[in-house]
Amino acid sequence: MTMTSSGYVGRFAPSPTGPLHFGSLVAALGSCLEARAQGGRWLLRMEDVDEPRCSQSAADDILRTLEACGLEWDGAVMLQSARKERYREVLERLKREDLVYPCACTRRELADSALAPDGAAIYPGTCRNGLPPGRQARAWRLRVDDATVRFDDAVQGRRRQDLAGEVGDFVLLRADGYFAYQLAVVVDDADQGVTHVVRGADLLDSTPRQVFLQRCLGLSTPHYAHLPVAVNAAGEKLSKQTLAPAIDDHDPVPALVAAMRFLGQEVPPDMWRLATADFWVWARTAWQLDRVPRSRSLAAIFLAPNAGNADRDANQRVGGPKGGTGQ
């Protein structure tokens, strides 16, 4: 992912549903270090478009933790919750161009549909040619037709998805009135001038939808790099729901060092003893994207094979599991 120093724009876009945990730190660290390695800008966006699940207190907590970890972003923090009119403007354009249509289907009605790679139902096209008699629109979907999307991922390699067969027409405006993530992220990346997206591989299967929507809107497609997702000993993605512990704001270096190890970087012994500023001096020179494992998920085991007692103590302070299998 090489680019001129003036052209690279990366970003980190967490959802403020809880405190920053190790899985989110991995994405933040990887995206920031790659942006700095390319002499580029690194932006911060709060993806709070799903407002019922998000909170301002969680957003504030994430900002404090990022600052404690020494992660410095460029410019103001973007809030998706403040951009509803912009999303509505784009949706109205898609309506005028007959690229979207109203849908009356409920989740219960779609429950027996086949599943897409990310676990969502493959839409069978029930409302594609008009709403059933007596039914009212609940959502708006983007027409996919027979699209096959291909893109190159800097970590995961060449990707291909039969969007029509594996996903179907997908939602841009939800039944509850909130805009879907797929619409918001495409519009935000374009409006912020994002050229490179470095994020977790849990979003790999939804990327073709974003690429397709970018093409519908005549937008440039960013370069993508999807990092392995951190899972616990049970193989579950680290999250608020799986009780992932928050990063320690008072002593973040052990977690930062653990994240570097997780991302396949060469980490000298006793790095966790460094001050935060010294960690960043080292990390900026040590970072190599091509060392990141080409896995979609990895167990969040932070110990190197030859780790000593001090590193084991550091692992316990991070809150990571002491064993288990990969995801």
Backbone hydrogen bonds, N-H to C=O, Kabsch-Sander energy under -0.5 kcal/mol:
donor,donor_aa,acceptor,acceptor_aa,energy
7,G,4,T,-1.3
8,Y,4,T,-1.1
10,G,41,R,-2.9
12,F,43,L,-2.1
17,T,15,S,-2.4
22,F,245,P,-0.6
25,L,21,H,-2.3
26,V,22,F,-2.2
27,A,23,G,-1.4
28,A,24,S,-2.5
29,L,25,L,-3.1
30,G,26,V,-2.6
31,S,27,A,-2.2
32,C,28,A,-2.3
33,L,29,L,-2.8
34,E,30,G,-2.0
35,A,31,S,-1.8
36,R,32,C,-2.6
37,A,33,L,-2.5
38,Q,34,E,-1.4
39,G,36,R,-1.5
40,G,35,A,-3.1
41,R,8,Y,-2.3
43,L,10,G,-2.3
45,R,12,F,-2.4
46,M,78,M,-3.3
47,E,14,P,-2.6
47,E,45,R,-0.7
48,D,46,M,-1.9
51,E,49,V,-1.6
53,R,50,D,-1.6
54,C,50,D,-0.7
54,C,51,E,-0.9
55,S,16,P,-2.0
59,A,55,S,-1.8
60,D,56,Q,-2.7
61,D,57,S,-2.2
62,I,58,A,-2.4
63,L,59,A,-2.2
64,R,60,D,-2.2
65,T,61,D,-2.1
66,L,62,I,-2.7
67,E,63,L,-2.3
68,A,64,R,-2.4
69,C,65,T,-2.1
70,G,67,E,-1.4
71,L,66,L,-2.4
72,E,70,G,-0.7
73,W,71,L,-0.6
74,D,42,W,-3.1
78,M,44,L,-2.1
80,Q,46,M,-2.1
82,A,79,L,-1.3
83,R,80,Q,-2.2
87,Y,83,R,-2.1
88,R,84,K,-2.6
89,E,85,E,-2.2
90,V,86,R,-1.8
91,L,87,Y,-2.5
92,E,88,R,-2.6
93,R,89,E,-1.6
94,L,90,V,-2.1
95,K,91,L,-2.1
96,R,92,E,-2.3
97,E,93,R,-1.8
98,D,95,K,-1.8
99,L,94,L,-2.7
100,V,94,L,-0.7
101,Y,141,R,-2.0
103,C,139,A,-2.8
110,L,106,T,-1.3
111,A,107,R,-0.5
111,A,108,R,-0.9
113,S,110,L,-1.9
116,A,120,A,-4.3
119,G,116,A,-2.3
122,I,114,A,-3.8
123,Y,121,A,-0.6
123,Y,167,V,-1.9
128,R,125,G,-1.2
130,G,127,C,-1.7
135,R,132,P,-2.1
138,R,103,C,-3.5
139,A,103,C,-2.1
140,W,173,L,-2.0
141,R,101,Y,-2.7
142,L,170,F,-3.0
143,R,99,L,-3.0
147,A,144,V,-0.7
149,V,161,Q,-2.6
151,F,159,R,-1.8
153,D,157,G,-1.9
154,A,224,Y,-2.9
157,G,153,D,-1.8
159,R,151,F,-2.9
161,Q,149,V,-2.3
163,L,147,A,-1.1
163,L,161,Q,-1.4
164,A,147,A,-1.2
166,E,162,D,-3.1
167,V,163,L,-1.7
168,G,163,L,-3.0
170,F,142,L,-0.8
172,L,140,W,-3.2
173,L,140,W,-1.5
174,R,178,Y,-2.8
177,G,174,R,-1.6
180,A,172,L,-2.7
183,L,180,A,-0.5
184,A,180,A,-2.1
185,V,181,Y,-3.0
186,V,182,Q,-1.2
187,V,183,L,-2.3
188,D,184,A,-2.7
189,D,185,V,-2.4
190,A,186,V,-1.9
191,D,187,V,-2.8
192,Q,188,D,-2.4
193,G,190,A,-1.0
194,V,189,D,-2.5
195,T,9,V,-2.0
196,H,9,V,-2.1
197,V,223,H,-3.3
198,V,196,H,-0.6
199,R,197,V,-0.6
199,R,225,A,-1.9
201,A,227,L,-2.5
203,L,200,G,-1.7
204,L,201,A,-1.4
207,T,203,L,-0.8
207,T,204,L,-0.8
209,R,206,S,-0.5
210,Q,206,S,-1.4
211,V,207,T,-2.6
212,F,208,P,-2.5
213,L,209,R,-2.3
214,Q,210,Q,-2.4
215,R,211,V,-2.0
216,C,212,F,-2.1
217,L,213,L,-1.8
218,G,215,R,-0.9
219,L,214,Q,-3.2
223,H,195,T,-3.0
224,Y,152,D,-0.7
225,A,197,V,-2.3
227,L,199,R,-3.3
227,L,225,A,-0.7
229,V,296,R,-2.2
231,V,298,L,-2.1
232,N,236,E,-2.7
235,G,232,N,-2.2
238,L,230,A,-2.5
243,L,240,K,-1.4
244,A,239,S,-2.7
247,I,20,L,-2.6
249,D,247,I,-0.8
251,D,248,D,-0.8
255,A,252,P,-0.5
256,L,252,P,-2.1
257,V,253,V,-3.0
258,A,254,P,-2.2
259,A,255,A,-2.2
260,M,256,L,-2.0
261,R,257,V,-2.2
262,F,258,A,-2.6
263,L,259,A,-1.8
264,G,261,R,-2.1
265,Q,260,M,-2.4
267,V,265,Q,-0.6
271,M,268,P,-1.0
273,R,270,D,-1.6
274,L,271,M,-1.9
279,F,275,A,-2.3
280,W,276,T,-1.8
281,V,277,A,-1.7
282,W,278,D,-2.0
283,A,279,F,-3.2
284,R,280,W,-2.2
285,T,281,V,-0.8
285,T,282,W,-0.6
286,A,282,W,-1.8
287,W,283,A,-2.0
291,R,288,Q,-1.6
292,V,289,L,-1.8
295,S,293,P,-0.7
298,L,229,V,-2.6
300,A,231,V,-2.8
301,I,299,A,-2.3
302,F,300,A,-0.6
307,A,304,A,-2.1
312,R,308,G,-2.0
313,D,309,N,-2.5
314,A,310,A,-2.1
315,N,311,D,-2.3
316,Q,312,R,-1.9
317,R,313,D,-1.6
318,V,314,A,-1.7
319,G,315,N,-1.4
320,G,315,N,-1.4
325,T,233,A,-0.8
